[in-house]
Amino acid sequence: MLFAAQLATGRWSSGLLLLVSLVLVLAVAALGGIGTSGGLHEWYEGLDKAPWTPPAWVFGPAWTLLYILMAVAAWLVARAGLEQRAVQLALGLYLAQLALNLAWSWIFFGARAPGWAFLDIVALSILVALTALAFARVEPIAASLLAPYLGWLLFAASLNLWVALRN
């Protein structure tokens, strides 16, 4: 009942905003994991991968940390006030990049289309940079929390490009 009242009035508690932000990234992570699991072992293991590809165990902890940082960043922006135009724009960009983030797993692993996945990750990286700029206008600390994510995406793009070109 409280949740419905907060939705109706546009007033959200900070704790509820954080919970929604965490649930959203957990949903993206879970759905991405489903897309990844279909091609992870049989197909991915047989690919020619870049020499700088980290061991498989690195990806889970890295993405867990990145998703937490993303959720906290979005929460910091949302706390500034969902009625503010700058917050709405920033969170709109954030949601768009989450969609591209989710799509990547399904394109790369699910469809086994590394070339298309590379185009997705390039667009995703650009969108994350734009999101960080929009976050900086609202809450500079939130923008800095996206820096590791953008760095990881650029690294992942190099891995993706290698696979696209060599397989």
N, C-alpha and C positions, 0 to 999 in steps of 0.2 A: 504494500500500500504506500509506504514511504517513497519507494522507487517511482511509482506512478505519479505521485504528487510532485516529486522533483522534476520528472519529465514534463509534466503539464506546466509547471511554473518556470522551467528553465534553470532552477536552482539545484545545483549539485554540490554535495559535500566533497571535500578534498579526498576523503577516503573512498567514496564511491567512484570518483573520477579515476583514482589509481586502480581500483579493482576492475573497472571497465577497460582501462588501458591494458592491464595485464592479461585479462581474459581475451581481449582482441588479439594480442600478439601470440598468446598460447594457441588460439584457434588457427591462426595463420601457420604457426610452426607445426601443429598437428596435421593440418591439411597438406602442408608441404611435405611432411614426413610420409604421408600416404602416397603422394606422387613420387617421392624418391624411392620408396621401398620396392616398387615394381621393377626398377632397372638397376638397382644398386649392385647386387652381387653378380649375377650372370653377365650382364652387358658391361657395366662399368669396369669390372675387374679386368676384362679383356682389352680395354682401350689403351692406346699409346698415350700416356700422360706426361705432362711436363716434368722435367727433372726436379723442379722445386715444389712439386706437389707434396703437401704434408701427409703424414700417416693418417689413415682413416679416423683414428680415435680423436684427432684434433678437432674435427668438424663439429661434433656434438657440443663439447664445452664452449667452443668459440661462438657458435650460433646461440647457445643458451645465454651467454653473457651479452651478446649483441641485442638479442630480443629484450632482455631486461633493460638495457640502456635505452633502447627505443621506446619502451613502454614508459619509463620514467621521464624521458624527454617529452613525450606527448602529454603526459600528466602535468608536467610543469607548465606547458603552454596552455592546456585546458583550464588550469587553475586561475589563469589570468582573467577568465570570463568568457564563457561560450557565446555570449551575446556580442562580443567585439568582432568587428569585421576582420581584423588582422589575425585573430585566433581562428576564426572560421576558415580563412584562406589557408593558414598554416596547417590546420588539421585536415582540410580537404586534400592538400598535397600529400600529407602523411598517409591518408587512406589510399590515395592513388598509388603511392610507392609500395604500400603493403600488398596491393593487388598485383603489381608487377613482381614483387618478391615471391609471392605465392605462385604466380604463373611460371616463374623460372624452373622450379622443381618439376612441374608437370611437363614443361617443354623439353628440358634437358633429359630427365630420367624417364618420365612417363612416355613421351613421344619419341624419345631417343633422337632428338634433333638439336645437336650442339650448335649448329650454325644459327638457327632461329633463337636458341637460348642466348647466344652471344649478343644478338640484337636486343633481346629483352634486357640483359644485364647492363648493356650500355645505356639504354633508355632508363633503366632503374637507377643507375649511378647518377645520371643527369637529374632525375627527379629527386633523388636524395639530396643532392647539392642544393637544388631549389628549395626543398623542404627545410634544410638547415638555414638557408638565408631567411626564409619566412619565420622560422623559429627564433632566429637571432633578433628579429624586430620585436618579438614579444617577450622572450626570455633567453638572453644570451647563453646561460648555462645549458639550456636545452639543446641549443645548436651544437655546443661543444660535445655533448653526449652522443651526437650522431657522427662525429669525426671517426671513431674506430669502425663504425659500420661502413662508412664511405671508403675508408682505407681497405677494409676486408673485401668490399665489393670490387674494388680496382684490382686487388690481388686475385680474387676469384675470376674476374674477367680475363686475366692473363692465362689462368688455368683452362678456362672455357675455350679461349681462342686457340690454344695449343691443341686441344682435343678436336675442335672443329676443323682445323687445318691438317691434322695428322691422321685422321681416321676417316 
